[in-house]
Amino acid sequence: MKRRDFIKLLGGAAAVWPLAARAQQPAMPVIGFLGSTSRDPYLHLLAALRQGLKESGYVESRNVAIEYRWAEGKYDRLPALAAELVGYPVAAIIANTPAALAAKAATTTTPIVFSSGLDPVKAGLVASLNRPGGNVTGISSMSGELVAKQLELLHEVVPSATVIVLLVNPTNPALAGSLSTTLQAAARVLGLRLDVLHASSEPEIDAAFEMVVRLRAGGLVIGADGFFSARSEQLAALALR
């Protein structure tokens, strides 16, 4: 090769090399956040998430990105939103119980980290507590297991009540089924009649409270569901009225 041609080749390589080097640098990692309700009820949790990431050396928009998807309480949207995040693609998905179940159905490879109030084994999230298996892991407050205690406390406060109503969200069948089964068993032990009502929209919540009155229920237990948490003001106003 002639000296002039060699210099030309070297100069071209020098110009191309930085581009190639940049192309080989890892892109900013992206985390998917799949919420079953709207953003507002999650604000304190999102703040905690960002703080945890910061303590691990990650700051949103600086060296990590977060793609948010919100079902707005319409749980039938979760499978499509989960598939959207998997196709993005994201490095991991953070979700609560119904969203995590949708994500689990959408991928067997993308890591899924859940936060749940249920027994994750009974909910179908993991195979066992000590060996979760698969691509799903997380934490559980087991608050769904405490619903029987809620009924006991309600019975102590209103001992004359013989009819109690449980309000659940039917679009979250894993949680609704678990709460209904647990509370029915607890009601039998206390000698109470338990009626289960369903609501998955604001008009249905209004209708459920009207039914509570018609049933002459002495108390109401509201299922620990994100849909209801996002409508705490409506529920409180109806309860007071």
Residue, then its C-alpha position, 0 to 999 in steps of 0.5 A: m500500500k502506498r504511503r498516501d493511501f495509507i494516510k487516507l485510510l488511517g484518517g478515515a478510520a480515525a473519523v469513523w472510530p468515535l462513531a463506532a465507539r459511541a454506538q457500542q456504548p450501552a444505552m440508558p436502561v429503561i424500567g417499565f412501571l405498570g400501574s393498575t390505576s392512575r398516577d395520583p394514588y402512586l405518587h408516594l410510591l413513585a417518590a420512594l422508587r426514585q429514592g431507592l434508585k438514587e441510593s443505588g446510583y440511578v437518577e431518572s432521566r440522567n442515567v435511567a429512564i422509566e416508561y409509565r403505563w396506567a390502566e386508569g382502573k380499567y384492568d382489562r387494559l393491563p394485558a395490552l399495556a404489559a405487552e407494550l412495555v415488553g415490546y418497548p423493550v424494558a429491562a424490568i417491569i415494576a407492578n402491583t398484583p393485577a399488573a404483575l399477573a398481566a406482565k407475567a402472562a406477557t413475558t417469561t424473560t423480562p424481570i418483573v418486580f411486584s408489590s402485593g398485598l396478597d399471598p403471592v403463591k395463592a395469587g399465582l405470581v410465584a411458585s413458592l416463597n423461598r423459590p419463586g422461580g421464573n422471572v417474577t419476584g417481589i414483596s408482599s405485605m400480606s394485607g389481604e390475609l388481615v381482612a379477617k381481623q378487619l371483620e373482627l374489629l368491625h364486629e367489636v365496634v358494632p356487636s349488634a350488626t348481623v349483616i356485613v357487606l364486603l365490597v370488591n372489584p370484580t375486574n381484579p379477580a385474584l384479589a376479589g376471590s381471595l378476600s371473599t373466601t377469607l371473609q366468608a370463613a371469618a363471618r361464619v365463625l362470628g355468626l355473621r351473614l356476609d354479602v359480597l357486592h361488586a363495583s368497578s366504576e364510580p356509578e357502581i360504587d354509588a349503586a353498591f352503597e344504595m344496596v348496603v342500605r337496602l340490605r340493612a347492613g350493619g357494617l361495610v368492609i372495602g377490599a384493599d384494591g387500588f381502584f378503591s384507594a384511588r377513590s377514597e374521597q368518594l367512598a368516605a363521602l358515601a360512608l358519611r352520608 
